[in-house]
Amino acid sequence: MAMSYKTVEVDLQDGRVTPLGQDTLPARAHALLTFLPANGQAPHPAPAGPVRGLRRFLSGPDFPLTPEQFRASMTADFFEQ
């Protein structure tokens, strides 16, 4: 089953959701609500952390191993320090 999502800009006042513009809301739906800053500025991106470094590492080319290094890596216990 394919899922489709639609984003609609809304106003929230006293717990009631009202669509902005020409958009209409369904009579009944399950939705996610994202609160945006009141000043209209875009939220700050999350600070770079270990995930960004890991993503960069995984997206890089593999490093070449000699046949001896490759064979040793197949039997090495990487969790043993």
C-alpha positions as CSV (number, residue, x, y, z in Angstrom):
1,M,0.0,0.0,0.0
2,A,1.5,3.3,-1.1
3,M,1.3,6.2,1.3
4,S,0.9,9.8,0.2
5,Y,1.4,12.9,2.3
6,K,0.1,16.4,1.8
7,T,1.4,19.5,3.6
8,V,-1.2,22.3,4.3
9,E,-0.4,25.6,5.9
10,V,-2.8,26.2,8.8
11,D,-3.6,28.5,11.7
12,L,-4.0,27.1,15.1
13,Q,-6.1,29.1,17.6
14,D,-7.6,27.8,20.8
15,G,-6.9,24.3,19.8
16,R,-8.7,24.6,16.5
17,V,-7.0,24.1,13.2
18,T,-8.0,26.3,10.3
19,P,-6.5,26.0,6.8
20,L,-5.0,29.0,5.1
21,G,-5.7,30.0,1.5
22,Q,-7.7,27.7,-0.7
23,D,-6.8,24.5,1.0
24,T,-9.4,22.4,2.7
25,L,-9.0,19.8,5.4
26,P,-10.5,16.4,5.3
27,A,-13.4,15.6,7.6
28,R,-11.4,13.1,9.4
29,A,-7.6,12.3,9.2
30,H,-4.6,11.2,11.1
31,A,-1.9,13.9,10.8
32,L,1.4,15.2,12.1
33,L,1.6,18.8,13.3
34,T,4.8,20.8,13.1
35,F,5.1,24.1,15.0
36,L,7.0,26.8,13.1
37,P,8.6,29.8,14.7
38,A,6.1,32.7,15.3
39,N,8.5,35.2,13.7
40,G,8.2,33.6,10.3
41,Q,11.9,32.7,10.1
42,A,13.0,29.2,9.1
43,P,14.0,27.0,12.0
44,H,17.7,26.5,12.6
45,P,19.1,23.3,11.2
46,A,20.3,20.7,13.7
47,P,23.9,21.0,14.6
48,A,26.3,18.8,12.8
49,G,27.2,15.8,14.8
50,P,28.4,12.2,14.5
51,V,25.7,11.3,12.0
52,R,27.0,13.9,9.5
53,G,30.6,12.5,9.9
54,L,29.4,8.9,9.5
55,R,27.3,9.9,6.4
56,R,30.4,11.5,4.9
57,F,32.5,8.4,5.7
58,L,30.0,6.0,4.2
59,S,29.6,8.1,1.1
60,G,33.3,8.1,0.3
61,P,35.0,5.6,-1.9
62,D,36.3,2.4,-0.3
63,F,39.9,2.3,0.5
64,P,42.0,-0.4,-1.2
65,L,43.2,-3.3,0.9
66,T,46.1,-5.6,0.0
67,P,45.1,-9.3,-0.3
68,E,46.8,-9.9,3.1
69,Q,44.8,-7.1,4.8
70,F,41.6,-8.3,3.2
71,R,42.1,-11.9,4.5
72,A,43.0,-10.6,8.0
73,S,39.8,-8.5,8.0
74,M,37.7,-11.5,7.4
75,T,38.9,-13.2,10.7
76,A,39.5,-10.1,12.8
77,D,37.4,-9.4,15.9
78,F,36.7,-5.7,15.6
79,F,35.1,-5.4,19.0
80,E,38.2,-6.7,20.8
81,Q,40.4,-3.8,21.8
